Amino acid sequence: MNLSDNALKVLERRYLTKDESGKIIETPKEMFERVAKFLAKADSIYDDNADINDTEKSFFDMMANLEFIPNSPTLMNAGKELGQLSACFVLPIEDSMEGIFDAIKNAALIHKSGGGTGFSFSRLRQNGSTVKSTGGVASGPISFMKVFNAATEAVKQGGTRRGANMGILRIDHPDIMDFIECKSDTAEITNFNISVGITEKFMEAVNNDEDYELIDPHTKQVVGKLNARKVFKHIVEMAWNTGEPGIVFLDRINEASPIEKLGEIESTNPCGEQPLLPYESCNLGSINLAKMVVEGPNGYEIDYNKLDKTVRTSVHFLDNVIDMNKYPLPEIDEMTKKTRKIGLGVMGFADVLFYLGIPYNSQQAVDLADELMSFIDKVSKEKSMELAEKRGVFPAYELSTYYEKGTPMRNATTTTIAPTGTISIIAGASSGVEPLFAISFIRNVMDNDKLLEVHPYFEKVAKERGFYTQELMERIAREGSIQHIEEIPEDIRSVFVTAHDISPFWHVKMQAAFQKHVDNAVSKTVNFKNDATKENVEEVYMLAYKLGCKGVTIYRDGSRENQVLSTAKKEEKREVMVGSLPLVKPRMRPAITRGITEKVKIGCGNLYITVNSDENGVCEVFTNLGRAGGCPSQSEATSRLISIALRSGMDVKEIIEQLKGIRCHSTLRQKATNKEIKVLSCPDAIGKALERAMNTCVEVDNSTVDDLTCTLDEELESSKIENISMNNESICPECGSILEHEGGCNICRNCGFSKCG
């Protein structure tokens, strides 16, 4: 297996089996063997004489060659006790207290098992309406979203994946204006992506600058009207401010559903690519298109024979997932098997364009997307029909459009374009159908400070064309684009474009090209530069509608850097008291900090301590333990509490006094024989590092940290001064690296962290 160092790191951290003490007891090869062996067993359900060994080998080879990778829960849980293999689910929320809290309970069970959840809050009556059973007043969808958010915060998904939700409200719900701005304070409802459910009637009213009706979800009566164009512009304004809400075209989604007679689709999964009926689950996997490229006599080309074989094996794999899955709820088991939806997608599309010498922002690239996805969709349907002959059609088949056409199908849907996040790191591929985020970037490596990573094909081309230098690659990593670097030939610059080099027009064109041949939807983020206008965002939303997309998500670079408060909801600040003392809330982490990192020898190995400052002084501490182990959770907890205390205004000297002198038996035992150890424990090391930072860092300009200079003690001569320039939404909470916004998700290329809410 040709796994990169980063892929190995992500696998070790998140996927490989560990024993009760946290020790890894599985290799990547053994992981793929575990998954292949377990899923191949499903063949025997339908054929007593099935060659399970042959199926197992085909599944293993496909994964081990990084040609296809299933969604993360399948890699993590197949063949284990948990056995939950689905990435996401949609749960209904009924308009009753019992229904609401049943949904919260079910969501908690799903999050515990490693899945994400999508909800429509459209059935809940509006804020202020009368509740006849109690004589009280309804608090509305937004208040209950906050309850769902708090429940998600309390449940960590299986120790490997964090809770993620999608919240959708129909455009004709009376509380729609409150919903549109419910995440204007970016510290609120943090475990949700939100999207407005758009109807065709609303879009017609927008185009005609007309009013549209608001419908009471409980009585179905008209309770008001709003001007459609003003509401649309408000959606645009909030998306420009914070990246949310996105929009999903509900009527279009339902019209395209092959099982519309079974029920109405009200919501999608957290990243928007999988519209689902209540209690359905998504069973996803992605083909690495970069592995479908071969070098021929005339250059690189797509190997369609290999792609054909990979598609067929992938559909077989995903259909087996449905049978071998341990679903978190019996209702989900029943509904998933009734429709047997699978979602085969792709990753590595940007890599393919590099190989073929095609700019992402070109009609040629759009045409290739059309051609590739048309082929994948066609072959996936052929394989599903083949499985239907052997295993039978999906149980809801007679309610489907396939029944009307006389086409037997095993799966109600076969294709989805999902964000590939961490699985694209494992595969060493670009994510989904997104352009590359960076040609070259700096990756944090715990024991070696920094590591420069360059896209391997760009590095190959640079060396062949004679312009490769280490200095140039570092410059590209710093500046983020090669478009203005004249040392690089123009034909290379035109091909190796990154997300922010591409105009939003081409982002949407590409999404629409894939959507033409996808049963479900396409998860993609339209990236804007910071100076983009609200009119630019509006144009993208309208273009997505006109080109047939089922939804669209945008992100304007740096838009979440500052907390944006709703002007309509501002309240006078009041001092909250706890006993006789005022409640102190820590200030937000600043957008830019600067500090020092030092390596300290402790009893468990090397402890790396980073102390950062801003214009108000020392503001945070990060710690990392080297590979020797130790108790990283304790160090992390200590660091977090120190950082909160510092940003709450506590005197750093008081903190230092509390930390210094704390003893640890492990460190003291090692100190007796190891002269390099000059501390008593992790807390003692942190306290002394803080003290040194206070004594050696001199603020040259009291109004800014841009001129902060530090003098290090001789014993810390190996330490590095680090510059961190990122906003709250763009820093990985686990390793401190920059997050990428793509496919409706935040993904860290350094450690594999992802957050879709």
Secondary structure, DSSP 4 states (H G I P E B T S, - for coil): ----HHHHHHHHHHTS-B-TTS-B---HHHHHHHHHHHHHTTHHHH-TT--HHHHHHHHHHHHHTTSEEE-HHHHHHTTSSS----SEEEE---SSHHHHHHHHHHHHHHHHTT-EEEEE-TTSPPTT-EETTTTEE---HHHHHHHHHHHHHH--BTTTB---EEEEEETTSTTHHHHHTTTSSTTSSTTEEEEEEE-HHHHHHHHHT-EEEEE-TTT--EEEEEEHHHHHHHHHHHHHHHS--EEEEHHHHHHH-TTGGG----EE-TTSS-EE-TT-EE-EEEEEGGGGEEEETTEEEE-HHHHHHHHHHHHHHHHHHHHH---SSHHHHHHHHHH---EEEEE-HHHHHHHHT--SSSHHHHHHHHHHHHHHHHHHHHHHHHHHHHH---TTGGGSHHHHHT---S-S--B-B---HHHHHHHT---TTPPBS-SEEEEEETTTEEEEEE-HHHHHHHHHHT---HHHHHHHHHHS-STT-TTS-HHHHHHS-BGGGS-HHHHHHHHHHHHTT-SS-B--EEEE-TT--HHHHHHHHHHHHHTT-SEEEEEETTTTSS----GGG-------EETTEE---PPPPPSEEEEEEEEEEETTEEEEEEEEEETTEEEEEEEEE-TT---HHHHHHHHHHHHHHHHTT--HHHHHHHHTT---HHHHHHHTT-TT---SSHHHHHHHHHHHHHHHEEESSTT-STTEEE---GGGTT-EEEEEE--GGGB-TTT-PBEEEETTEEEETTT--EE--
